[in-house]
């Protein structure tokens, strides 16, 4: 754009021929007009508009306006791409011609409506320039122009009046400056030139702010400003922003970098919202029970007997699922869930079958690895904190947690925020009474863990008959029913029970000694062990009999069954329960009963009706459906065969020899005495108040020597030993022990 309404200097060629001016430019140069100045380009002078007569000034403005309107009309026909190409060829971005081309490109990029608005405002500016030439005082002329324009006394076209109904002095001044700096596009509504903020114009300051946001993503603008002041306060070359400016910059930066900021501030939210989820995790699973995914999660429902954990197993191929309620997620609870799945579903004959689990200690334990090895299954561990690597069980938990669980009594919310919102429903007085009373929970609790398990079983059954988009709109039950290949099953449940029983510490491995196998403070003997002294073997507990263990080769082959004659026939579970009961009585712990409050709305009744309706619907759908029996093969591995042999021998011994019980099934006096001896020895191990320092150190020596022999201490002895080694008493006795040995404490080898 070459015409500028703010130009006030003109050449002799531009003035020649105007009213009261000669037609030849030579004649104008002889007129000695003043003020004048040398031309910026070429020879001759430029003359100020004030050196010309009023009539000449008016004619000059009219000529300017016509040229400007003609130039503006042409801009819309200019190809923006061609203009940009010209601009790139020019090289120097700061050149005058390049600057003019930039203005033209900006105008050409406006919409047709905005271009019409620009032309209307340009006409108003031109009319103002012509209007003030008749006045000596420009300020007074401008006020008069504004008054005449707003009264519609100026003869302007109708389209101009539509786009510019009223003006003010400040508007005219602003338009004039915008036109001079930015060209026609500066007159567009809402047009703003590119501005660089104070933060973005200082790379060092910007880098510091981004580093703080990366390290402390939740910092406030005020804190960030204080950190900036501490870092750059002594720097004269860095300008710090104001608090308000920093607020605006942080808000804008977080919007412009929302993916990056979310990844830093909340990685889990980034995974859920932005992480690419292309592909199908089920694509490589082509067989029923080829891959199971297992996971644990705290239940979102508080029970009358405490808060429990849920352990789930999901078959990826069919989306079948099992839910188990356990006091905590431990290896034994996981093993019971696996047992339930095997008995209910069977197992795949695929040699590459696997269980997808996380790397938590309960899943990565040697016990679970041993169970998987015994059943010929591969454990596929996910990376730490990578729940997306076992998406099916994660999605199953989410589906369960956000379904009818939210309607159950005792629902405590999915997170802390939801729990606080639920507790807020109670008045302050109610919460205060709850805290001072017998219950620590503000939320009403009326469901037991057994009732929660029953609910989970019913919900899972409904889930099995619900259509899933991930399996082509079929139900899990349909996927199982349509599978025609045979599955592998374990015929004798006791084999599975034995393989899933907990094993002693140190992976269950022991060395056969002259006296037999030392385990939990007792000696287990068998005729077959006489020829195995010095061999490493693996032992498994018998849950029904604390005095009996099963002995296997490390490869899994059955060796024999060994017994501790002093306690044979005593249930290991009975011993543990008796010890726990005695401990409760000894320390005086009494559980406080929860107060039941009646409710007008019976939540369990509502859930019962809803689930019953779904069950009726499923039953109606299954009226004419009869499930055909599935072909199956007996699952056999070395471990399974070994366990079956062990159980067969145990059955024979139980049938032929039971000397510790009379005809009525009651324990003999000898057995009762043995049980009391075991209980007293266990209880004495935890009662240290009556012991002297010598007694305690003698006990420590025995435990220490047992560990040196490779024996594994039970949990109670292990913790006592660790605590005792932190006392000053032990440190003093240890000095004597290191100098004189255990003879100084009345002990002999």
N, C-alpha and C positions, 0 to 999 in steps of 0.2 A: 504494500500500500504506500503510495508516494504522496498522497494529499493529507495534510494534517491541519485541522481547523484551528489549531493554536499558532500557526505560522504568522509572524508579523513582519518578516523581511522578504522583499521581492526584488527581482532583477528588472532592468530596463525593458527587456523583451516582454516580461509579464505585464508591465504597466502600459506599454505602448498601445495606442488605439482606444484606451478607456476614456470616458467622458472627461473633458477639460485637459486631456493629455495629448501631446503630439503623436502622430502615427509612426514616426521613425524613432528607433531607440537612440540614434545619435543625438537627436534633438533633446531627448530626456536627459542624457548625460551632460548636456550644456546648461541645464536648468539649475544646477548647483543646489539640488534638494538636500535637506539635512533634517535629521541625522542619517548617516550612511556609514557603510563598512565594506572592506574588501570582501569579495566573494571567496567562499571556502575552496571552490574549484574553478579554475580558469581565471581570465582577466576581468577587470571592471569592478563595479560596486553593486551592493544590495542596498535598497532604500527602505527605511522604516515606514510602516503604514501611516504613522502620525504626520509624516512630511507631505502627505498628499491632501488635496481638497476633500471635503466631506462627500461630495457626489462621486468623486473617484474612488474613495474608500468603499462606498456602498456598492458600486459596480464591481469592484474587485472581490468583495465578499460573495456577491451573487455568482460571479464566475467560479470562485472556489467551490461553492456549494454544488453547482452543477457538475463540476469535474469529480467531486467526491462521491456524489450519488451514482454517477456513471461507473466509477471504479468499484464501488461497493456492489453494484448490480452484477458486475462481471465475476466477482469472487466465487459465486455459487457454481459457475461453469468451469472452474479450474480443477484439474485432477490433483487430488491430495497426494497420491503416490508420486506423480511427476514432480510436485513441489518438494517432497521429501528427498527425491533423488537429486534435485538441483542443490538442495541444502547440503547433502552429503558430499557432493563434488566440490563445493566451495572451499572446504578445508578449514578456514578460520571461522569458528563459530561466533566470534565477537564482531565480525564485520557488519557494516550497516546493511548491506544487501541481505545477508543471512538473517538479520534481525527482522527485516521487513517480511521476508518469506515465512518466518515463524508466525508472525501475526496473521498472515493470509491463511496458513494452514489451520491455525486455531479457529478462525472464522468459518472456514470451509467444513470443519468437523461439527459445527453446530447443526441442530435440527432445523428444518424449514421454518418452523414456528419461531424459533429463537432468532433466526436470520431476519425474519420480518420485524420482530421486536427491535433488533439492532438498527434496522433502517429507519424505523419510526423515531427512535431516540437520536439517531444521527441528524434527522430532519429538524428535530427540536433544537439540537445544538447549533445547527447552521442558522436557524431562524434567530436564535439568541445572539450569535456573532454579528449578524446583519443589523439586528435591532439596536445594539449598543453603539454602533458606529455613528449614530445621530446625536449621541450625548457626549458631553465633555467628561462627566463623572460616571465612571463605569458602574460603581456600586449602586448609585441611584437608578441608573438605566436597568440594571439587573432586577431590582425590586419592582420596577414598573413593568418589566417583561413578565415576571412571575404573576403579577396581579392581572395583566391583560390575558395571559395564557389560561389561567384558572377560570376566568370569566368567559372564555371562548370568544374573545374579541379578535384573535389572530386568525387569518385565513389559512388554516392548515388542512390537509386532506383528512377525510373521515377515518381512514385506517390508522393514521397517527394518533387521532383522538381516542381510538379504541385501546391502543396499547399504552398510551401515555395520557391518562385522564387529568392528572394534576402533577405539578412540579414544585420544587422549592429551591431557594438559592443554594443550599448545601447539596441538593441533588445535582444541580447543574455543575457545580464546582467538582463534585466527585466524578461525574460522567466525563467532564473535560480532562481530568487528570488520568482517568482510566483509559480514555481513548488515546491520549498522548503516549502512555507507557505500554499498553497492550494491544493497541489497534482496535478494530471494530469488535473483536470478541470480548473486549473489556466492557462493552455496553450490554452484554448478555446478562439475563437474570440469573443470579447464583454463580456467575463465572468467577473463579478465583485463580490467581496465578499460583504456580508451584512454589510452596514455601517449605523451607527446611527448618525443623524445630531446633531449639537450643541443644537438646540432647543428641539428635542425629547429626548435628553439624560438628560435634566434638567426638571423634572416634574413641579416644582414650576414656572419656567419661561414659560413653555408651557401652564399651566393653566391660567397664567396672560394674555398671548397673546390671548387665546381663549375667555377669559372674555371680553377683549377689543373689539374683533371682534363681539361678541354677542351684546354688548352695542352700538358700533359704527361700523356697518358692512362695511361702505364705507371709513374707515380710510385708509390713505396711509402708506406705509412701513416706510417712514421718521417720520411721526407722532407717529407710534407705537414704533419706536426705541427711540424717545425722552421720551415717557411715561415709557419705560423700564428703561431708564437711571435715571429718577426721582424716580422710585420705588426701583431699585437694585443698585444704584450708590455706596452706602456705604457698600455693601455686598461683601466680599472677596470670598465667596463660590459660587457665581453665575458669569458665564462668559457670557457676552453679545455678540450677533452676530454682524457681520459687516452689513452695509446697503445692500450690494449686496446679502449676505447670507439670510437676512430677506426677500428680494424681492423673492428669489427662494423658500423659505419656504412658504410664503404666497400664491404664485401661486400654489404650490404643494398641500397645505392644502385645498384651495378652490376647486381644482379638486377632491381630495379624499373625500371631504365632501360637494359636490355640492348640494345635496338635503337639508342637514341641513342648509347650508349657504343661499340658496335661501329662505328657510322658514323664516329665520331671516331678511334678507335684503329686500325681496320683497314678502310678504305673498300672494299677488294676483297672482304673477307669479308662486308661488309654487302651488296654487290651480289649475291654468290652466295647469301646466306642469307635476306635480308630484302627486297631490292628487288622491287617488284611486277613480275610477269612475265606479265601478262594480254595476250591478243591472240596473233596468229600472224605472225611476221616474213616467212613465205613467202606470205602471203595475196595480196599484190599481184603476185607473180611468176606469170605464167600461160603463159609460153613457154619452150621449151628454149633454154638459153644466153642468156636475157634478161639475167641478172645473174650475173657471176662475182665471187667474193670471194677475194682473195689476201692471204697473210700469210706471215711468216717466223718461225722459232723455232730457237734453238740445239738441235742434236741431243742427246739424253740418252745418247748412246753415244760413247765415245772411240774413234777409229780409229787405226790404226798411223801414218797420216800426219797426225794432228792431230784437233782437234775441228771438225766441219763444221756448217753451218746447213742447215735444211730449208726449202724454199720450196714452198708449196702453193697450188693453184688449185682452187676448188670451185664447181661449177655449182649454184646455189640450187634450180632447178626439179627437177633429177633427182638431186641429191646426188652426182653424179659428181665424182671428185677425181683430181688428179695431184700427185705428190711428186717434187721435184728436190733432190738433194744438191749443195750448193755450198760452197766454202771459206768464203765469207762472203755475207751478204745484201747484194748491190749491185744497181745498176740493170741491169747486163748479165745477171746471173743471173736477175733477175725477167723480163727480156725473153726469155731462153731458155725459161723456164717457160711464158710466154705463147705462144711459138712452138710448143712441144710440144702445148699445149692446142688451138691452132688447127689444126695438122696432124692431130691425133688426133680432135678433135670436129667441126671446122668452126665456123662462126659463125652467129648468129641473123640473120635478115633484118629484125628489129625495129629501126626507126630510133632507138628509145630504149634500146638495149642499153647496159649500163654495167658497169664494174669497181669493186667496192667495196674500197677500200684505206685504210690508215691514213695519217696525215700525217707519217710518217717521211721523212727526206731521201732515202732510196733509192727510195721510192714517189712522192714529190712532186717528183722531179728533172725537169728539162726534157726529158731523154731519154725517160722513161716517158710524159710528157705528149705528146711528139712522136709516140711510137709509137701512143698512143691516138688522136690526131688523124688520123694516117695511115690508121688502120683504121676511122675513123668511130665511135669508141667514146667514151662520156662517162666521166670519172673521178669517182667519188663518194667523197669523202674523209670519214672519220669525225672526230668531235671528239677532241681529245687525251685519251689514256688512257680511251677509251670502247670497249673491246672488245665490249661488248654490242651495238654498232651493226653488227657483222659477225659474228653468232653462229654461222653455219654453219661457217666455216673454223676458228673458235675451238673449236667442238665436235669438228670433225674431228681437229684436233691433239690434243685431250685423249683422244679415242678411240684414236688411234694410239699416243700416249705411254704409255697405261696398258694396252696389249695386250701382244703378244709382245715388244715392245721391252725390257720388264723382264727377259726371259729371255736376251737377247743377251749375248755376252761383251763386256766393256767398258762395260756399263751403269753410269752414274755417279750415278743418282738424278735425281729431278725437281727437287730443290732442295738447298740446302746441308745441311739437316738429314738428308735421306736419304743424301747422299753421305758425311757423317760417320759415319752408321750402317753403311754398307757398308765404309768404311775400318776401322771398329772391329772387323770380323771378322778382321783381320790382327793378329798380335802386335806389340808395340812393337819387337821386334828386326827383324821383317820390314819395318816401316815405316821404321826407321832405315837398314836396308840399301838400301831403295829410294831414299831421299833421297840417300844417299851414292853410289849406283851410277849406272848409265847412264840409268835411267828416273825421271822425276819423278812418275809415277803409281803409287800403291799398287795400284790396281785393274788386274787383268790385261787386256791389250789384244791382240787377235789379228785383228780385222776391219779390212780396208782400206775406204777410201771407196767404191771400186768395188763391193765386196761389200755395203756398206750400201745403195747405190743399187739393186743387184739385189734385195735384201731388200724395199726400199720398193716396187719395181715388182710383186713377187709379192704382197706384202701388199695393195696397192691393187687388184690384180686380184681377190683374194678378197673384199675390201670391196665391189667393184662387184657381186658376186653374193650379198651379204648383205642380208636384209630390214631395212627401216627403218620405224619407227612413224611418222616424220614425213612419209613419202610413202605413207601408207595401207597399210603392210605390204608394199610392193613393194621390189624391189631396184633400185639405180641402173641396172643393165643393162636391166631391164624398162622403166623409164621412158624410156630412150633408144629402145629397140626399138619402143615403142608410139607414139612421136611420128611423125606422118605428113606434116607440112608440110616442104617442102624447106629445106635448110640452105645457107649460102653457103660456098664453099671457094676457096682460092687455088691455082690449077692449077700454077703454077711455084713450087717451093719457093725458088728463088733470089730471087724478088721479096720474099718474106718475110724471107729472110736479109739482103737489102740494107736493108730498112726497119728491121730490128732491129739493124743494125750501130751501134756507138758513133759519135757525131759529135764533132768537135773542140769545144773550149771556146767560150764566148760563143754558145751555142745553134747552133754550126756556121755562123754567119753571118760572111761576109767581104766586103770591098770589092775589086772587081777593079781592079788597079793597072796601070801601063804595062807592067811586066814580067810581069804575070800575077797569079796568086793566091799570096800568101805564106802558107805553112803549115809549122809545125814546122821553121823555119829554112831551108826550100827553096822554090823557085819552081816553080809548076805552070802549064803553058802549054797553050793550045789555039787553033786558028784562030778558033773562034767567039767567043773572048773579046776579039778586037780591037775589036769594035764595042760592047763592054759595059764599057769603062773607066769607073770611077766608080759602077757599079751595085752594089747590095747583093744578094748571092746566098747560097745555103746549100750547103754541101759535105758529102759523106759519104765516109768512108774506104772503101777496098777492102781487105778483110782479107787477100786473097791476093796483093796487089801493093802494096807501100809507095809505089811511084812513080806510082800512079794514084788519082785521086779522081773522084767523080761530082758534077757541078754541077747544081743545081736552082734554079728560081725559088723565092721565098719562099712562093709559093702551092702548090708541090709539083710543078710541071711540069718535065720534064727539059730541060736546056739543052745540055750537052755533057759530054764526058769529058776531063779535063785530066791531063797527065803531067809528072813530073819526070824528064827524060831521064837524069839521073845515077844514079838508083836504080830505074828502071822494071824490073819483073820480080822484084824482091826481095820475098819474103813479109814483111809487117809482123810477123807472129808470129815468124818466124825472127830478125828483128832484136831483138825484145824478149827472146827466149830467150837469144840470144847475149850480150846486155848483162847479163842476170841471171847467166848462168854465169860471165862475167868478174868480176862483182861478188863472187860467192862465192869465187872463187879469190883476188881481191885482198885481201879482209878476212880470209881464212883460216877461213871458217865451214864447219864440217863437221857434218853431222847425225849424231847418235849413234843407233846401232841399238838397238831395243828388244829386251830379252831375252825369249825365249819360254819359258814354263814349261809343262810337260805337265800335263794335268789328267785325273783319272780319269773325270770326267763331261764329255763333249764337248757343250758347250752348242749349238753350231751343228748337231750331228747331231740333237739333240732338236727344235730349231726346224725343221730340214729335214723330219723325219718328220711333225710336226704340220701344217706347211703343205702337204706332199704329200698328207696325208689329206684336207684341205679341198679341194685341187685335184681329187682323185679324185671327191669327192662332187659338186663342181660339174660335172665332166666327165660324170658319170652323169646328172645332171639335164638336161644340154644335148645328150644323145645324139640325141634326136628333134626338136631345135630347129634350124631353119635360118634364119639372119638374112637378111631380104630386103634387096636393095640400096636405098639411100636416094636419093631425088631430090636433086639439088644444082644450084646456079647458081654461075657464076663471080663472085667478089666483085670489085668494081671501084670504086676511088676515084681521084681525081686523083693522089695519091701513089703508089698501086699502079701505075697506068698509066705514070707517069713512071719508076718503078723498072724496069718491064718494058722500056721503050724503052732505058734505060741499059744493061741487061743484053744486049739484042739487039745494040747497037752494040759492046759489049765482046766478044761472041762473034765478030763480024765481024773486029775488029782482031786478036784472038788467032789466028783462022784464017788471016789473010792476011799478018800481019806479026809476026815474032818474032825480031828481029835480035840479041837478047842471049843466045841459047842455040844451041848447035850441034845436029847431027843426033841425038846421043845424049842430049840434054836437059841437058848440063852447061853451066854458065855460061862465057861467053867471058872472056878475060883482062881486057878492059875492065870487064866487070861485076864480076869479082872485085876489081879495084882500087877500083871505086866502093863496093863493100860494105865493104872495109877502111877507106876514107876515112870512111864514115858511122860505123863502129864507133869509130874513133879520135877523131872529133869528139865523139861522145857520151861516151866514156870520159874525155876531157880535161876535159869540163865538170864532172865530179865530183871530179877530182883537183886539189885546190887547194894541196897542200903545197909544190910547186915554184914556185908563183907568187910574184911580188913584190907589195908593196902597190900599186904602180902598175898591174901587170897585173890585180889584183883590181878596182881601181876602174875601169879601162877596161872590164872585163867588166860591172860594175854599170851604167856609162853606156849600154852597148849594150842591156842589158835594160830600163833605164829608158826609153830612147827608143822601144823596141819597144812598150812598154805605152802610151806617149803616142800612138803611131800607131793604137792600137785593137787591136793584136795580142794574142793570148792566149799566155802563157808556158806551157811544159810544167811538170809538177809539180816536177821536179828543179830547174829554173832559178828557179822561183817561191820554193821553200823556201830555196835558197841566197841569193837576193836579200834575203828577209826576215831571215835570220840575220845577213847581212853588215851590214845597216842598224842592228843592235844593238851593233856593235863600236865601240870608241874610234877605231880606225884609220879607219873610214868617216867618223866625225864630223869628224876633222881634215881629211881629204881634201875633205869636202863644203864646208868653209869656203873652201878654195882654189878649188874648182869654182864656187861662187857668185860669187866675185870675178873670176876670170879665164877661166872657161869651160873646155871640154874641151881647148883648145889647150895648156893648162898640163900636160896629161898625154900630149902627143904625138899627139893625135887631131885630125882635120879633118872639116869638114862634107862 
